[in-house]
Amino acid sequence: MGEHAGDIRGRVLEIAAPDYTNRFGTHVDSVDILMAKEGNPQATIVGDLTDAPQIASDSFDCVIVTQTLQFVWDTRAALATLNRILAPGGVLLATVPGLTKISPPEDEEYGEWWHFTARSVRRLAEEAFGERNVDVQAYGNVLSAVGFLYGLAASDLSPPELDARDPLYEVTIALRAVKR
């Protein structure tokens, strides 16, 4: 997220809490928080990413969707909604899991349907945003994958151990898509 801090600006929508907006946002005018269900006191919008008619089209300059799309059955519809609610020139910043364990509380509440590859994220995002408007990066290597599966924290590995990328061990996939 840090490398795209300049994209977190204007009117921002983030899932569950404004963590990344608060940490990296520059020139943020306002932040809305989206939740699929009632109960989060920080939520300003309750709705389903696959069909959110209550969110006006062309509303947000940036939408941040971290580790969420694996809980959405119809990811194509969610990406179409995200494209629709972004203002022209607006940016979607998203992360999804590659190699990971199932997340029990969220799986029980929403269902955990997908784990992705850089290729699958690129193809899905290009369908919604167009081929030239999508950048996908995969992060991970065998050591970070094993460490993650064993429950190690990022601080348990050195920066060089974390920074090494191996396309055979995609732990986290990051997406940046721009609405044209």
PyMOL commands that set and color helices and strands:
alter all, ss='L'
color gray80, all
select helices_A, chain A and resi 2-7+19-24+69-71+75-85+104-110+118-129+131-133+142-149+154-156+159-163
alter helices_A, ss='H'
color red, helices_A
select strands_A, chain A and resi 10-15+28-35+45-46+60-66+86-97+134-139+172-178
alter strands_A, ss='S'
color yellow, strands_A
deselect
rebuild
show_as cartoon
